[in-house]
Amino acid sequence: MKNIILISSFSLLLLAATFNTAGVKQYRVKKVVIDPGHGGKDPGTHGLISNEKDVVLNIATHLGRIIKENMDDVEVIFTRTDDSFPSLEDRAVLANKNDADIFISIHANALPPGNESVHGTESYVMGAHTREGNLEVAKRENSVILMEENYEERYEGFDPLSPESHILFSLYQGAYLNNSLRLADKIERQFKERVGRRSRGVKQAGFWVLWRTSMPSVLVEVGYLTNPKEEKYLNDRLGQVYIASGIYRAIRDYKQEIESL
């Protein structure tokens, strides 16, 4: 019951945060938080030649550089720029404290042995998982909580390995869901139409880091490290730049669209 009350209260805060004191909704993209997943003692998933934490940091670095070079009016903020280990809560708090307009969390995917041929990108927004596969991705990404000190108290009893804990997230349909979906769709379109990647589409699942951010937020799975061919692409500098460029163009188009409303 405690968690349900927390979700309800936080939803009200999110709704209030979308309006300024004059009651006028703000449609500006001035700050983008880029979150390279995992880091430090948490390597994330891994393939034959690389760890997720290193691949996504490289892509995030390219994305930040491209934004800075092409969008003079946008400030880029990173949750980490090295092999450090910020908690999921710290990542969300950083975005909230800086009043970010967009939160992009970059990850790489994985599947158990026997699924080496599976490849492609996926973009997730906060929401109720409708497929078991979405739940498994959320459980894997949320399980980093178990590496944090005092996680039982800090996350108020949330068990990242329990399907029941994730069901609570279905009660939360954030004030930013529509714009998160808008941005996620643009990212996947860029991957498919401009970068030439296989897009596995936009999906919804209960990610703690997305739930706690009070702005449009997307978690991007840039590919499968368990697919040897895709892992090679994800470790190639040009491939990383292409992926970062696709995300940049999606942010650019989202910014233009949202500010013209």
The 8 nearest C-alpha neighbors of each residue, nearest first, counted from 0:
[[1, 3, 2, 4, 5, 167, 6, 7],
 [2, 0, 4, 3, 5, 155, 6, 156],
 [1, 3, 5, 4, 0, 6, 155, 167],
 [4, 2, 0, 6, 5, 1, 7, 167],
 [3, 5, 7, 1, 2, 6, 8, 0],
 [6, 4, 2, 8, 3, 7, 9, 1],
 [7, 5, 3, 9, 4, 8, 10, 2],
 [6, 8, 4, 10, 5, 9, 3, 11],
 [9, 7, 5, 11, 10, 6, 4, 12],
 [8, 10, 12, 6, 11, 7, 5, 13],
 [11, 9, 13, 7, 12, 8, 6, 14],
 [10, 12, 14, 8, 9, 13, 15, 7],
 [13, 11, 9, 15, 10, 14, 16, 8],
 [14, 12, 16, 10, 11, 15, 213, 174],
 [15, 13, 11, 16, 12, 174, 17, 10],
 [14, 16, 12, 13, 17, 18, 11, 19],
 [15, 17, 13, 14, 18, 12, 19, 213],
 [16, 18, 15, 14, 24, 13, 19, 25],
 [19, 17, 24, 22, 16, 23, 15, 25],
 [18, 20, 22, 21, 23, 24, 17, 25],
 [21, 19, 22, 18, 23, 24, 16, 15],
 [20, 22, 19, 23, 18, 24, 25, 17],
 [21, 23, 18, 19, 20, 24, 17, 25],
 [24, 22, 21, 18, 19, 25, 20, 17],
 [23, 25, 18, 17, 19, 22, 26, 21],
 [24, 26, 27, 23, 18, 17, 19, 258],
 [27, 25, 258, 257, 24, 28, 260, 259],
 [26, 28, 258, 25, 29, 257, 254, 100],
 [29, 27, 100, 254, 30, 26, 73, 101],
 [28, 30, 73, 74, 27, 72, 100, 31],
 [31, 29, 74, 99, 100, 73, 28, 75],
 [30, 32, 101, 75, 99, 100, 102, 76],
 [31, 33, 76, 102, 77, 75, 94, 101],
 [34, 32, 77, 103, 104, 76, 102, 31],
 [33, 35, 104, 78, 103, 77, 36, 105],
 [36, 34, 105, 56, 55, 59, 104, 33],
 [35, 37, 106, 105, 34, 52, 104, 38],
 [36, 38, 52, 41, 43, 42, 84, 35],
 [39, 37, 84, 52, 82, 41, 83, 42],
 [38, 40, 83, 84, 82, 41, 42, 37],
 [39, 41, 42, 38, 84, 83, 146, 37],
 [40, 42, 38, 39, 37, 43, 84, 143],
 [43, 41, 52, 38, 50, 51, 37, 40],
 [44, 42, 51, 41, 37, 52, 50, 45],
 [43, 45, 51, 50, 109, 42, 108, 46],
 [46, 44, 50, 51, 49, 224, 43, 47],
 [45, 47, 224, 225, 49, 48, 50, 230],
 [46, 48, 49, 45, 227, 225, 224, 230],
 [49, 47, 46, 50, 45, 230, 231, 234],
 [50, 48, 46, 45, 47, 51, 54, 53],
 [51, 49, 45, 52, 53, 42, 44, 46],
 [50, 52, 43, 54, 44, 53, 45, 107],
 [51, 53, 38, 42, 37, 50, 55, 54],
 [54, 52, 56, 51, 55, 50, 57, 49],
 [53, 55, 51, 57, 56, 52, 234, 58],
 [54, 56, 58, 57, 35, 53, 52, 106],
 [55, 57, 59, 35, 53, 58, 54, 60],
 [56, 58, 60, 54, 55, 59, 53, 61],
 [59, 57, 55, 61, 239, 60, 56, 243],
 [58, 60, 62, 56, 61, 57, 35, 55],
 [61, 59, 57, 63, 62, 58, 56, 64],
 [60, 62, 64, 58, 59, 63, 243, 240],
 [63, 61, 243, 59, 65, 60, 64, 58],
 [62, 64, 60, 66, 61, 65, 59, 67],
 [63, 65, 61, 67, 62, 66, 68, 60],
 [66, 64, 68, 62, 67, 63, 61, 69],
 [65, 67, 63, 69, 68, 70, 64, 62],
 [68, 66, 64, 65, 70, 69, 63, 71],
 [69, 67, 65, 66, 70, 64, 71, 63],
 [68, 70, 66, 67, 65, 71, 64, 73],
 [71, 69, 66, 72, 73, 67, 68, 251],
 [70, 72, 73, 69, 67, 68, 74, 66],
 [71, 73, 70, 29, 74, 28, 30, 67],
 [72, 74, 29, 30, 70, 71, 75, 28],
 [75, 73, 30, 29, 31, 76, 72, 67],
 [74, 76, 31, 32, 30, 63, 73, 77],
 [75, 77, 32, 33, 31, 74, 78, 30],
 [78, 76, 33, 79, 32, 34, 80, 75],
 [79, 77, 34, 90, 33, 76, 35, 80],
 [78, 80, 77, 81, 83, 35, 34, 85],
 [81, 79, 77, 78, 82, 56, 60, 83],
 [82, 80, 83, 79, 56, 38, 39, 84],
 [81, 83, 39, 38, 84, 80, 79, 52],
 [84, 82, 39, 38, 81, 85, 79, 80],
 [83, 85, 39, 38, 86, 37, 40, 82],
 [86, 84, 89, 83, 90, 87, 79, 78],
 [87, 85, 89, 88, 90, 84, 147, 144],
 [88, 86, 90, 89, 208, 91, 85, 144],
 [87, 89, 86, 91, 90, 92, 208, 211],
 [90, 88, 92, 86, 91, 87, 85, 93],
 [91, 89, 87, 93, 88, 92, 78, 86],
 [90, 92, 212, 94, 88, 93, 89, 211],
 [91, 93, 89, 95, 94, 90, 96, 88],
 [94, 92, 96, 90, 91, 95, 89, 97],
 [95, 93, 91, 97, 99, 92, 96, 32],
 [94, 96, 92, 98, 97, 93, 213, 212],
 [97, 95, 93, 98, 94, 92, 99, 91],
 [96, 98, 94, 99, 95, 93, 30, 92],
 [99, 97, 95, 96, 94, 100, 30, 214],
 [100, 98, 30, 97, 94, 101, 31, 95],
 [99, 101, 30, 28, 214, 31, 29, 98],
 [102, 100, 31, 215, 99, 216, 214, 32],
 [101, 103, 216, 32, 31, 33, 215, 217],
 [104, 102, 33, 217, 34, 216, 218, 32],
 [105, 103, 34, 218, 35, 219, 33, 217],
 [106, 104, 219, 35, 36, 55, 218, 34],
 [105, 107, 220, 36, 55, 219, 221, 104],
 [108, 106, 220, 221, 222, 51, 223, 224],
 [107, 109, 223, 222, 220, 224, 106, 44],
 [110, 108, 223, 225, 224, 44, 111, 107],
 [109, 111, 114, 225, 112, 108, 115, 223],
 [110, 112, 114, 113, 109, 225, 115, 117],
 [113, 111, 114, 115, 110, 225, 109, 226],
 [112, 114, 115, 111, 110, 116, 117, 225],
 [113, 115, 116, 112, 117, 110, 111, 225],
 [116, 114, 226, 117, 225, 113, 112, 227],
 [115, 117, 114, 226, 118, 113, 225, 227],
 [118, 116, 115, 114, 226, 119, 223, 110],
 [119, 117, 223, 222, 116, 226, 229, 120],
 [118, 120, 197, 222, 198, 199, 196, 223],
 [119, 121, 221, 198, 222, 199, 220, 197],
 [120, 122, 220, 199, 200, 201, 219, 198],
 [123, 121, 219, 201, 183, 218, 220, 202],
 [124, 122, 202, 218, 203, 217, 201, 219],
 [125, 123, 203, 217, 179, 126, 202, 218],
 [124, 126, 204, 203, 205, 209, 210, 206],
 [127, 125, 203, 204, 205, 169, 128, 124],
 [126, 128, 169, 204, 203, 205, 129, 168],
 [129, 127, 204, 203, 130, 133, 134, 126],
 [128, 130, 127, 131, 133, 203, 204, 134],
 [131, 129, 132, 133, 128, 134, 204, 135],
 [130, 132, 134, 133, 135, 129, 128, 136],
 [131, 133, 135, 130, 134, 136, 128, 129],
 [134, 132, 136, 130, 131, 135, 128, 204],
 [133, 135, 137, 131, 132, 136, 128, 138],
 [134, 136, 138, 132, 137, 133, 139, 131],
 [137, 135, 139, 133, 134, 138, 140, 132],
 [138, 136, 134, 140, 135, 139, 206, 141],
 [139, 137, 135, 141, 136, 159, 140, 160],
 [138, 140, 136, 142, 137, 141, 135, 143],
 [139, 141, 137, 142, 138, 136, 143, 206],
 [142, 140, 138, 143, 159, 139, 137, 144],
 [143, 141, 144, 159, 139, 140, 145, 138],
 [142, 144, 145, 141, 146, 140, 41, 147],
 [145, 143, 142, 146, 147, 141, 150, 87],
 [144, 146, 143, 147, 142, 150, 159, 148],
 [147, 145, 144, 143, 148, 41, 150, 142],
 [148, 146, 144, 145, 150, 149, 86, 143],
 [147, 149, 150, 146, 145, 153, 151, 144],
 [150, 148, 151, 152, 153, 147, 154, 145],
 [149, 151, 153, 148, 152, 147, 154, 144],
 [152, 150, 156, 149, 154, 153, 155, 157],
 [153, 151, 155, 150, 154, 149, 156, 157],
 [152, 154, 150, 155, 151, 149, 156, 148],
 [153, 155, 157, 152, 150, 151, 156, 144],
 [156, 154, 152, 153, 157, 151, 2, 150],
 [155, 157, 151, 154, 158, 152, 153, 150],
 [158, 156, 154, 155, 164, 159, 151, 2],
 [157, 159, 161, 160, 164, 156, 151, 142],
 [160, 158, 142, 141, 138, 161, 157, 164],
 [161, 159, 158, 138, 162, 142, 139, 141],
 [160, 162, 163, 158, 164, 159, 165, 138],
 [163, 161, 165, 164, 166, 160, 134, 159],
 [164, 162, 166, 161, 165, 167, 158, 160],
 [165, 163, 166, 161, 162, 167, 157, 158],
 [164, 166, 162, 167, 168, 163, 205, 161],
 [165, 167, 163, 168, 169, 164, 162, 127],
 [168, 166, 165, 169, 164, 170, 3, 163],
 [167, 169, 170, 166, 165, 171, 205, 127],
 [168, 170, 127, 171, 167, 166, 126, 172],
 [171, 169, 168, 167, 172, 6, 166, 3],
 [170, 172, 169, 168, 173, 6, 10, 126],
 [171, 173, 126, 170, 176, 174, 169, 125],
 [174, 172, 175, 176, 171, 10, 13, 125],
 [173, 175, 14, 176, 13, 172, 10, 177],
 [176, 174, 215, 173, 178, 177, 214, 179],
 [175, 177, 179, 173, 178, 174, 180, 172],
 [178, 176, 180, 179, 175, 181, 174, 215],
 [177, 179, 181, 180, 176, 175, 215, 182],
 [180, 178, 215, 176, 182, 181, 216, 177],
 [181, 179, 183, 177, 178, 182, 184, 176],
 [180, 182, 178, 184, 179, 183, 177, 185],
 [181, 183, 185, 179, 184, 180, 253, 178],
 [184, 182, 180, 186, 185, 181, 122, 179],
 [183, 185, 187, 181, 182, 186, 180, 188],
 [184, 186, 249, 188, 182, 183, 187, 189],
 [187, 185, 249, 183, 189, 184, 188, 246],
 [186, 188, 190, 184, 189, 185, 198, 191],
 [189, 187, 185, 191, 190, 186, 192, 184],
 [190, 188, 193, 245, 186, 192, 187, 191],
 [189, 191, 194, 187, 196, 188, 245, 193],
 [190, 192, 196, 195, 188, 189, 198, 197],
 [191, 193, 189, 188, 195, 190, 194, 196],
 [194, 192, 189, 195, 190, 191, 245, 188],
 [193, 195, 190, 196, 191, 241, 192, 189],
 [196, 194, 191, 193, 192, 190, 197, 189],
 [195, 197, 191, 190, 194, 198, 119, 120],
 [196, 198, 119, 191, 120, 199, 195, 118],
 [199, 197, 120, 200, 119, 191, 187, 196],
 [200, 198, 121, 120, 119, 197, 201, 187],
 [199, 201, 198, 121, 187, 202, 122, 120],
 [202, 200, 122, 123, 121, 184, 183, 187],
 [203, 201, 123, 122, 200, 124, 204, 121],
 [202, 204, 126, 124, 123, 128, 125, 127],
 [205, 203, 128, 126, 127, 125, 133, 206],
 [204, 206, 168, 125, 126, 165, 137, 127],
 [207, 205, 209, 137, 208, 204, 210, 125],
 [206, 208, 210, 209, 211, 205, 141, 87],
 [207, 209, 211, 210, 87, 206, 91, 212],
 [210, 208, 206, 212, 207, 211, 125, 216],
 [209, 211, 207, 208, 212, 125, 206, 205],
 [212, 210, 208, 209, 91, 207, 213, 88],
 [213, 211, 91, 209, 210, 214, 95, 208],
 [214, 212, 13, 95, 211, 215, 175, 16],
 [213, 215, 100, 212, 101, 216, 175, 99],
 [216, 214, 179, 175, 101, 178, 102, 176],
 [217, 215, 102, 179, 101, 103, 209, 214],
 [216, 218, 124, 103, 123, 183, 179, 219],
 [217, 219, 104, 123, 122, 103, 105, 124],
 [220, 218, 122, 105, 221, 106, 121, 104],
 [219, 221, 106, 107, 121, 120, 222, 108],
 [222, 220, 120, 107, 219, 106, 121, 105],
 [223, 221, 120, 119, 107, 108, 220, 118],
 [224, 222, 108, 109, 225, 226, 118, 107],
 [223, 225, 230, 46, 226, 109, 45, 108],
 [224, 226, 46, 223, 109, 115, 227, 110],
 [225, 227, 115, 229, 224, 223, 228, 116],
 [228, 226, 230, 229, 225, 231, 224, 47],
 [229, 227, 231, 230, 226, 232, 224, 116],
 [228, 230, 232, 226, 231, 227, 233, 223],
 [229, 231, 224, 227, 233, 232, 228, 226],
 [230, 232, 234, 228, 229, 233, 227, 235],
 [233, 231, 229, 235, 234, 230, 238, 228],
 [232, 234, 230, 231, 235, 238, 239, 229],
 [235, 233, 231, 232, 230, 236, 54, 239],
 [234, 236, 232, 238, 237, 233, 239, 231],
 [237, 235, 239, 238, 240, 234, 233, 232],
 [236, 238, 240, 239, 235, 241, 232, 242],
 [237, 239, 241, 235, 236, 240, 232, 233],
 [238, 240, 236, 242, 58, 237, 241, 233],
 [239, 241, 243, 237, 238, 242, 244, 61],
 [242, 240, 244, 238, 239, 243, 194, 237],
 [241, 243, 245, 239, 244, 240, 238, 246],
 [244, 242, 62, 240, 246, 245, 241, 58],
 [245, 243, 247, 241, 242, 246, 240, 248],
 [244, 246, 242, 189, 248, 247, 243, 190],
 [245, 247, 249, 243, 244, 186, 248, 250],
 [248, 246, 244, 250, 249, 245, 251, 243],
 [249, 247, 251, 245, 250, 246, 252, 244],
 [248, 250, 185, 186, 246, 252, 247, 251],
 [251, 249, 253, 247, 248, 252, 254, 246],
 [252, 250, 248, 254, 249, 253, 247, 255],
 [253, 251, 255, 249, 254, 250, 248, 256],
 [254, 252, 250, 256, 251, 255, 257, 249],
 [255, 253, 251, 257, 252, 256, 28, 258],
 [256, 254, 252, 258, 253, 257, 259, 251],
 [255, 257, 253, 259, 254, 258, 252, 260],
 [256, 258, 254, 259, 260, 255, 253, 26],
 [259, 257, 26, 255, 260, 256, 27, 254],
 [258, 260, 256, 257, 255, 26, 254, 27],
 [259, 258, 257, 256, 26, 255, 27, 25]]
